[in-house]
Amino acid sequence: MSSMQMTASEALALKARHGAVFHRPLQQRLTVPLVALGTAAYLVFCFFFFDISGVLANAQWARASIYIADWYSWEATPRFRFKNDSVELEWTRSLLGDNPDPDWIEQTGPKSYVTSFGSPANSVEISPTAVVAVVDGQRYDVPITDDGALLPVDAPAAMSLKGGRVTVDYGFVGQAEIRNTQVYVRHRFLGWPNFFFDTNSHFFGMTAAEVWRAITVAPRFEPDMPNVQLMAVEFLYNAEWQHLDVYDKLLQTIVMAFVGTLFAALLAFPLSFIAARNITANRPGNWLMKRAFDFLRSVDMLIWALFFVRGFGPGPIPGIAAIFFTDTGTLGKTNTEALENIDDRQREGVKSVGASGMAVHRYGVVPQVLPVFVSQALYFWESNTRSATIIGAVGAGGIGLKLIEAMRTNQDWENVAYMVILILIVVFIFDNISNAIRSRLTGPAAH
């Protein structure tokens, strides 16, 4: 080991040869610490400027959890109204059919009901004269007055009072809201029960095996239509999920992204030759074309969509125009930069054999930049599939408009989840197609 050690004279000689490494200026030594300190100070400033602590404290986390649960579950919402010394059962929005008779609601008398949440140990007993909440096997009488319901003296943490309404929270399974006029129940179940067929369908409530028998060996439900065709029709025209309309809007989104990107790529291709200084020797023309590209891409696609919706009305045409305008500017800029960085030796070689100007561009320039142009266009096509969803929300057509309509109801979050999943699948497919085509053009990525 001693033979490997460096002597003092050798160390001094090494420092002398590489002084820039061992004796860096103070400014260089402080650059990294100062950048880290500045970044930390900026993050602290943002934390207080945007009142992050206040935002987190005031966030309605319970409501957020309900919204998330609505993505993968559904709610049955019966109302037990107090009318004329009786209790009348009403359904606000039932996914169980016109005459639901669930096993978790039991009529215990001519004027009374019991609704359970998973088990009798968690239930609500409802009668014209009294409401009893059963929480973990313990019974709590909820007094009802003209001004509203009152919280029992020994109420557990699962029961709360707000605005004359007593809420009994049974966790994910649901809750009951007790008022002086009614008991409003929200009972939650996993899954999407009517995803394939709504309650008016002949196939509603069937298992997969029962559906298979219905379309293969069972007699026709409709005399003029085979059961397999009836199944497809009733699936596509599902009143709750509207599959056909969703697929139509998704196809509009795909077409918007493809057509808008295609037109932008076709127009940006020749215009970028005008903007490139080494291709077109006209400084005013180069400058004006680059500023036109800057203008088109500096206005966000969403703003262009709002502008064209006002001009043409709702539909896919404003979406196509918005994508076309934005991408013409962006592709024009990237194409221009690619042209200005080509290898002039190929162009000079073609020019040296007496080729015309058009031939020089065709054989000396285009082969160098075409893979880059196509690769960029493919990337924007894939990206615009996502962007078309956003601009559709402002009226530019496509599935974005359908998505925002489902959000506005504030109760169709399972439909929102369905459309988001479809969008993710489409983006995933197009991303792989785009990557495959780019790999064929530019070669596989190095590992």
Order of alpha helices (4+ residues) and beta strands (2+ residues): alpha-alpha-alpha-alpha-alpha-beta-beta-beta-beta-beta-beta-beta-beta-beta-beta-beta-beta-beta-beta-alpha-alpha-alpha-alpha-alpha-alpha-alpha-alpha-alpha-alpha-alpha
